[in-house]
């Protein structure tokens, strides 16, 4: 998609940029290339987001069911913590007082 000088200047105004004539020509080519690439991407047939597909793309890969299972013991979870209090991690305060 070839951009016109007016379109490049419009984009420059939206971005609060002032361009020299050389930059106008340069960015017209750069932006046109980007838009051509986006057009190519838009033509791709992609599966919907979140859909896992099999290697040969013939059928969706089934997802494993979420199964509850025991967690690691508290002592083990806290064993590498730089600081803890009882069964809790201690972390530096990051909020100002009164908030």
C-alpha positions as CSV (number, residue, x, y, z in Angstrom):
1,X,0.0,0.0,0.0
2,X,1.7,3.2,-1.2
3,X,1.2,6.1,1.2
4,X,0.8,9.6,-0.2
5,X,2.8,12.6,1.1
6,X,-0.4,13.9,2.6
7,X,-1.0,10.7,4.6
8,X,2.6,10.8,5.9
9,X,2.2,14.4,7.0
10,X,-1.1,13.5,8.7
11,X,0.5,10.7,10.7
12,X,3.4,13.1,11.5
13,X,1.0,15.7,12.8
14,X,-0.8,13.1,14.9
15,X,2.5,12.1,16.4
16,X,3.5,15.8,16.9
17,X,6.5,15.4,14.5
18,X,7.9,17.8,12.1
19,X,9.6,16.1,9.2
20,X,12.1,17.4,6.6
21,X,11.3,16.6,2.9
22,X,13.9,13.8,3.0
23,X,12.3,12.3,6.1
24,X,8.8,12.5,4.5
25,X,10.1,10.4,1.5
26,X,11.9,8.0,3.8
27,X,9.0,7.4,6.2
28,X,6.5,7.1,3.3
29,X,8.5,4.1,2.1
30,X,8.9,2.7,5.7
31,X,5.3,3.1,6.6
32,X,4.2,1.6,3.2
33,X,6.3,-1.4,3.9
34,X,4.8,-1.9,7.3
35,X,1.3,-1.6,6.0
36,X,2.1,-4.1,3.2
37,X,3.4,-6.6,5.8
38,X,0.2,-6.1,8.0
39,X,-1.9,-6.8,4.9
40,X,0.1,-10.0,4.4
41,X,-0.5,-11.0,8.0
42,X,-4.3,-10.3,7.6
43,X,-4.5,-12.7,4.7
44,X,-3.2,-15.6,6.8
45,X,-5.7,-18.2,7.9
46,X,-5.1,-18.6,11.6
47,X,-6.9,-20.7,14.2
48,X,-8.9,-18.7,16.8
49,X,-7.0,-17.5,19.8
50,X,-6.6,-20.2,22.5
51,X,-7.2,-23.1,20.1
52,X,-4.5,-25.7,20.2
53,X,-4.2,-27.7,17.0
54,X,-2.6,-31.0,16.2
55,X,0.7,-31.1,14.3
56,X,-0.9,-31.9,11.0
57,X,-3.6,-29.2,11.7
58,X,-6.4,-31.8,11.2
59,X,-8.0,-31.6,14.6
60,X,-7.7,-29.6,17.8
61,X,-5.3,-31.0,20.5
62,X,-7.3,-31.9,23.6
63,X,-6.5,-30.0,26.7
64,X,-5.7,-31.9,29.9
65,X,-8.3,-31.6,32.6
66,X,-7.3,-29.5,35.7
67,X,-6.9,-32.0,38.4
68,X,-6.5,-30.9,42.1
69,X,-3.4,-32.3,43.7
70,X,-1.6,-31.6,46.9
71,X,0.8,-28.7,47.0
72,X,4.3,-28.7,48.4
73,X,4.8,-28.5,52.1
74,X,5.0,-24.9,53.5
75,X,8.5,-25.5,54.9
76,X,9.7,-26.5,51.4
77,X,8.0,-23.5,49.8
78,X,9.6,-21.1,52.2
79,X,13.0,-22.8,52.2
80,X,14.5,-20.5,49.5
81,X,12.7,-17.3,50.7
82,X,15.1,-14.6,51.8
83,X,12.7,-13.7,54.6
84,X,9.5,-15.2,56.1
85,X,7.3,-15.0,59.1
86,X,5.6,-18.1,60.2
87,X,4.0,-19.6,57.1
88,X,4.1,-16.3,55.1
89,X,6.6,-14.7,52.8
90,X,7.9,-11.3,54.0
91,X,8.4,-8.7,51.3
92,X,9.5,-5.1,51.5
93,X,6.7,-2.5,51.9
94,X,6.2,-0.7,48.6
95,X,3.1,1.4,49.5
96,X,3.3,4.8,51.2
97,X,1.7,5.1,54.7
98,X,-2.0,5.9,54.7
99,X,-2.8,4.2,51.4
